[in-house]
Each structure stands twice: as C-alpha cells, then as structure tokens.
C-alpha cells in the first residue's frame, strides 16, 4: 500500500520551503498544501464513485460505502453531467457546441468525436490553433465521424444526452487542468481530455489521422508557453 503523507512529513515540508522566522509564510504554504490535499481527495472519490456508477451500482449502495445519506451522496457526486463552473467561456462554448454538432448530424448522442468537431471553433482557441498546427482539419475529422456514425437527413429533435465517454473525457479535462496546476478548464484541456483513453472515438479518429497523445500534448504546452511569453512582453 502506498503510504499517505502524515502530519510530521507535511510540517517538515512546509518548514523546508519556508524558514521558521516567517510564520505567516509557513501558514500560507500550509494552506496551499491543505487545498491541494482536499482537491486530490475529491478527485480520488470522484474517480471511484464514477467507476461504481458505470458498474451499475445504486446511490443507496454508494451512500452506504461512503457513510452518508443517499441524498447527500447524490448531491455531492451526481454524475449526470460534468460541472462546467471551471470551464472558460470558450470551453463552455465547445461543450455546448458538441451537442449542436450531434444535433446537426442527426445523431442521438453527443460523444467525444462531437467534442473534437466542436474544438475547431472558435478558431483562435488554443485547441483549434494546435489542431491546425498538427495538420488536422475539421473536414478530415468530419469525414471520419460520419464513417463511424452516418448522418441523418434531418437534425435531431429534443434533448441529446452525452455519451459516457464524453462525460468521462470532460471530467478528464479537469484532471488535466489540475495536473498542470491550472485553476480553469480551457479548450486545451478538453483536447487532452478526449485523448486520455484510446477507446474514445475522438482518440481513435486523431490516431487514424496520424496523431499521437505525446505530440498533441507537446504542441499544446508549447502554445501555452507562447501565450505566457506574449503576456509577459505586454506588461
């Protein structure tokens, strides 16, 4: 079993980073550690709650394992859809755009492939810029999407649910953001999210177009560095 950090280790880490003659600095660092641990704990629970729900377990079973009421478990871990609170405006537009893409094609559900299609708009987003730099065109993606699921003559009417993979990929985008130390989810994180699992339709399409996760990640990270440099020069 991997040992969890104990209090003594955390206190030592704080003191190693901030000298004892700066107690307020140590308190600030301790607060940062606490926030990181809380976030990590939430992500750990989210991961296994989602896994249990995918396995068909009820909220009653989950609440018993968690030691809380059924209502409290459902409110805290409702996996009906990803939380968009941390999504930037462009990322929110992509999330909605994926539903619109599925509707326009006459598809019954919105999957990771529709998220990929939606990432080409707006054109100045980091994900769209990276896709163009990698030589991935919307036309090529659309062709492969339709090869997987043919379009219908008329747009879909009514609500369009997200597929399990799409929900998982959008949660994965938040994980990607947190792993990079970002407190927001942008289009770049969504692109990383839809390439996290080779079983995702979007991942298979990108791989079929000659891409790989490492190249996509490297291109996005270089784009982030470029933005940081440009902002620094403007200050």
GILINNOR-V511126 format. One record per pair of residues at least 12 apart in sequence whose C-alpha atoms are under 10 Angstrom apart, sorted by the first residue. I is the first residue (numbers start at 1). J is the second residue. D is the distance in Angstrom with one decimal. If there is no record, write none. Layout:
I/J/D
I/J/D
//
This chain:
5/37/9.7
10/30/8.2
10/33/8.1
10/34/9.6
11/26/9.2
11/30/8.0
13/26/9.9
13/29/9.4
13/30/9.1
13/33/9.5
14/26/6.1
14/27/8.5
14/28/9.4
14/29/6.3
14/30/6.4
14/32/9.9
14/33/8.5
15/29/9.2
15/30/9.5
17/29/8.2
18/30/9.9
36/178/9.5
36/181/10.0
39/178/8.9
40/175/9.7
40/178/9.2
42/77/9.8
43/171/9.7
43/174/9.6
43/175/7.9
43/178/9.9
45/66/9.4
45/77/8.7
46/76/9.3
46/77/6.8
46/78/9.5
46/79/8.9
46/171/9.3
47/77/10.0
47/168/9.6
47/171/9.3
47/172/9.8
49/62/7.4
49/63/10.0
49/66/9.6
49/73/9.5
49/77/7.1
49/78/9.2
49/79/8.6
50/77/8.1
50/78/8.9
50/79/6.8
50/168/8.6
53/77/10.0
53/78/9.7
53/79/8.1
54/79/9.8
54/164/8.3
58/70/9.3
58/74/9.9
59/71/8.3
59/72/9.7
59/73/6.9
59/74/6.5
59/77/9.5
59/78/9.3
60/73/8.6
60/74/9.2
62/74/9.0
62/77/9.8
79/164/9.8
79/167/8.3
79/168/9.4
79/171/9.8
80/161/9.5
80/162/9.2
80/164/9.6
80/167/8.4
81/161/9.1
81/162/7.8
81/163/9.8
81/164/9.3
81/166/9.4
81/167/6.2
81/168/9.1
81/170/8.9
81/171/9.0
82/95/9.7
82/162/9.8
82/166/9.3
82/167/6.1
82/168/8.2
82/169/9.3
82/170/6.4
82/171/6.1
82/172/9.8
82/174/9.4
83/167/9.8
83/170/8.8
83/171/8.1
83/174/9.4
84/170/9.1
84/171/9.6
84/174/9.5
84/184/9.8
84/185/8.5
85/184/8.7
85/185/8.9
86/174/8.1
86/177/9.8
86/183/7.2
86/184/4.9
86/185/5.6
86/186/8.6
87/170/10.0
87/173/9.5
87/174/8.6
87/183/9.4
87/184/5.9
87/185/4.5
87/186/6.1
87/187/8.6
87/189/9.6
87/190/9.5
88/184/6.6
88/185/6.0
88/186/5.5
88/187/8.0
89/185/9.5
89/186/8.3
89/187/9.4
90/119/9.2
90/121/8.4
90/122/7.2
90/124/9.7
90/125/7.2
90/126/9.7
90/185/9.5
90/186/7.0
90/187/6.7
91/118/9.7
91/119/8.5
91/121/9.8
91/122/9.6
91/125/8.9
91/127/9.7
91/184/9.7
91/185/6.9
91/186/5.2
91/187/4.9
91/188/8.6
91/189/8.8
91/190/7.4
92/185/9.1
92/186/8.5
92/187/8.7
93/118/8.3
93/119/9.1
93/121/8.3
93/122/8.4
93/187/9.3
94/114/9.4
94/115/6.7
94/116/8.8
94/117/8.8
94/118/5.2
94/119/5.9
94/120/8.6
94/121/7.2
94/122/8.3
94/186/9.5
94/187/7.5
94/190/8.7
95/110/9.9
95/114/9.3
95/115/6.8
95/118/7.6
95/119/8.9
95/162/10.0
95/166/9.8
95/170/8.6
95/187/9.5
95/190/9.0
96/115/9.0
96/118/8.4
97/110/9.9
97/114/8.1
97/115/7.5
97/116/9.9
97/117/8.4
97/118/5.3
97/119/8.3
97/120/9.9
97/121/8.4
98/110/6.4
98/111/7.8
98/112/8.3
98/113/8.4
98/114/4.8
98/115/4.7
98/116/7.8
98/117/7.0
98/118/5.2
98/119/8.4
98/162/9.0
98/166/9.6
99/111/8.6
99/114/7.3
99/115/8.2
99/118/8.7
99/159/9.1
99/160/6.6
99/161/8.0
99/162/7.7
100/114/8.6
100/115/9.9
100/118/8.5
100/155/9.5
100/156/9.5
100/160/9.0
101/113/9.5
101/114/5.9
101/115/8.2
101/116/9.8
101/117/7.2
101/118/6.9
101/155/9.6
102/114/6.2
102/115/9.2
102/117/9.4
102/118/9.7
102/151/9.1
102/155/8.4
102/156/7.7
102/160/7.8
102/161/9.8
102/162/9.6
103/151/9.7
103/152/9.6
103/154/8.9
103/155/5.3
103/156/4.8
103/157/7.4
103/158/8.9
103/159/9.0
103/160/7.3
104/151/8.5
104/152/8.6
104/153/9.3
104/154/7.7
104/155/4.8
104/156/6.8
104/157/9.7
105/142/9.9
105/145/9.7
105/146/8.4
105/149/9.2
105/150/8.1
105/151/4.9
105/152/6.0
105/153/7.9
105/154/7.7
105/155/6.0
105/156/7.5
106/149/9.7
106/150/8.7
106/151/5.6
106/152/4.7
106/153/7.0
106/154/5.9
106/155/4.4
106/156/4.5
106/157/8.3
107/146/9.9
107/149/7.7
107/150/8.3
107/151/6.7
107/152/7.2
107/154/9.6
107/155/7.8
107/156/6.3
107/157/9.8
107/160/8.3
108/155/9.6
108/156/6.7
108/157/9.0
108/158/9.5
108/159/8.8
108/160/6.1
108/161/7.6
108/162/9.2
108/163/9.6
109/156/9.4
109/159/9.0
109/160/5.4
109/161/5.3
109/162/5.6
109/163/6.1
109/164/9.8
109/166/9.6
110/160/6.6
110/161/6.2
110/162/4.7
110/163/5.9
110/164/9.4
110/165/9.5
110/166/7.2
110/167/9.6
111/161/8.9
111/162/6.0
111/163/5.1
111/164/7.9
111/165/6.6
111/166/4.9
111/167/8.4
111/169/9.4
111/194/9.7
111/200/8.4
111/201/7.4
111/202/8.2
112/162/8.7
112/163/7.8
112/164/9.3
112/165/6.5
112/166/4.8
112/167/8.5
112/168/9.3
112/169/7.2
112/170/8.8
112/190/9.8
112/191/9.7
112/193/9.2
112/194/6.1
112/195/9.1
112/200/6.4
112/201/5.9
112/202/5.2
112/203/8.1
112/205/10.0
113/141/8.2
113/142/8.7
113/144/9.1
113/145/6.5
113/146/9.9
113/148/9.7
113/165/9.8
113/166/8.4
113/194/8.3
113/200/7.9
113/201/5.5
113/202/4.3
113/203/8.1
113/204/9.0
113/205/7.7
113/206/9.5
114/141/9.6
114/142/9.0
114/145/8.0
114/162/9.7
114/166/8.7
114/201/9.1
114/202/7.9
115/166/7.7
115/169/9.4
115/170/9.2
115/190/8.1
115/191/8.4
115/194/7.8
115/201/10.0
115/202/7.8
116/128/9.6
116/131/9.8
116/138/8.7
116/141/7.9
116/142/9.3
116/145/9.7
116/190/8.7
116/191/7.3
116/194/7.5
116/195/9.8
116/201/9.3
116/202/6.1
116/203/9.1
116/205/9.2
116/206/9.0
117/137/9.5
117/138/6.5
117/139/9.2
117/141/6.9
117/142/7.0
117/145/8.7
117/202/8.9
118/138/9.1
118/187/9.9
119/131/8.7
119/138/9.0
119/187/6.9
119/188/9.0
119/190/8.2
119/191/7.5
120/132/8.7
120/136/9.8
120/137/8.4
120/138/6.6
120/187/9.7
121/138/9.8
121/187/9.7
122/187/9.6
125/186/8.7
125/187/6.7
125/188/8.0
126/186/8.2
126/187/6.4
126/188/5.7
126/189/9.5
126/191/9.4
126/219/9.7
126/220/7.1
126/221/9.7
126/223/6.8
126/224/7.8
126/227/9.3
127/186/8.5
127/187/5.4
127/188/4.8
127/189/8.2
127/190/8.0
127/191/6.3
127/192/9.1
127/216/9.4
127/219/9.4
127/220/7.1
127/223/9.1
128/187/8.1
128/188/8.5
128/191/9.2
128/220/10.0
129/188/9.6
129/219/9.4
129/220/8.8
129/223/8.3
130/188/8.4
130/191/9.4
130/216/7.5
130/217/9.4
130/218/9.6
130/219/6.1
130/220/6.1
130/221/9.6
130/222/9.3
130/223/7.4
131/191/9.2
131/206/9.8
131/211/9.9
131/216/8.1
131/219/8.8
131/220/9.1
133/216/9.8
133/219/8.0
133/220/9.9
134/209/10.0
134/210/9.4
134/211/7.9
134/215/8.3
134/216/7.6
134/219/7.8
135/209/9.0
135/210/9.4
135/211/9.2
136/206/8.0
136/209/7.2
136/210/9.0
136/211/8.6
137/209/9.6
140/205/9.2
140/206/9.8
140/209/8.0
141/202/8.8
141/205/6.9
141/206/7.9
141/208/9.7
141/209/8.2
142/205/9.6
143/205/9.8
144/201/9.8
144/202/9.6
144/204/9.6
144/205/6.6
144/206/9.5
144/208/8.8
144/209/9.2
145/201/8.4
145/202/8.6
145/205/7.7
148/201/8.7
148/205/9.5
164/200/9.9
165/194/8.6
165/197/9.0
165/199/8.5
165/200/6.4
165/201/8.4
165/202/9.8
166/193/9.2
166/194/7.7
166/200/8.1
166/201/9.3
166/202/9.4
167/194/9.9
168/193/8.4
168/194/8.7
168/196/9.6
168/197/9.6
168/200/9.6
169/189/9.8
169/190/7.5
169/191/9.1
169/192/8.6
169/193/4.9
169/194/5.1
169/195/8.0
169/196/7.3
169/197/8.3
169/200/8.3
169/202/9.9
170/185/9.3
170/189/8.7
170/190/6.4
170/191/9.4
170/192/9.6
170/193/6.2
170/194/7.5
171/185/9.9
171/190/9.0
171/193/7.6
171/194/9.9
172/189/8.3
172/190/7.9
172/191/9.9
172/192/8.1
172/193/4.9
172/194/7.8
172/195/9.4
172/196/7.3
172/197/9.6
173/185/6.7
173/186/8.3
173/187/8.8
173/188/8.5
173/189/4.8
173/190/4.9
173/191/7.6
173/192/6.5
173/193/4.3
173/194/7.7
173/195/9.7
173/196/8.9
174/186/9.0
174/189/7.1
174/190/8.1
174/192/9.9
174/193/8.0
175/189/8.5
175/192/9.8
175/193/8.2
176/188/9.2
176/189/5.9
176/190/8.4
176/191/9.7
176/192/6.9
176/193/6.8
176/196/9.2
177/189/5.9
177/190/9.0
177/192/9.2
177/193/9.4
180/221/9.6
187/220/9.9
188/216/9.6
188/217/8.8
188/219/9.9
188/220/6.4
188/221/8.7
188/223/9.2
188/224/8.8
189/217/9.5
189/220/8.9
191/203/9.5
191/213/9.8
191/216/8.3
191/217/8.8
191/220/8.9
192/213/7.7
192/214/9.8
192/216/7.6
192/217/6.8
192/220/8.7
194/206/9.7
194/213/9.9
195/207/9.2
195/212/8.5
195/213/6.3
195/214/9.8
195/216/8.7
195/217/9.5
196/213/7.7
197/213/9.6
198/213/9.5
//
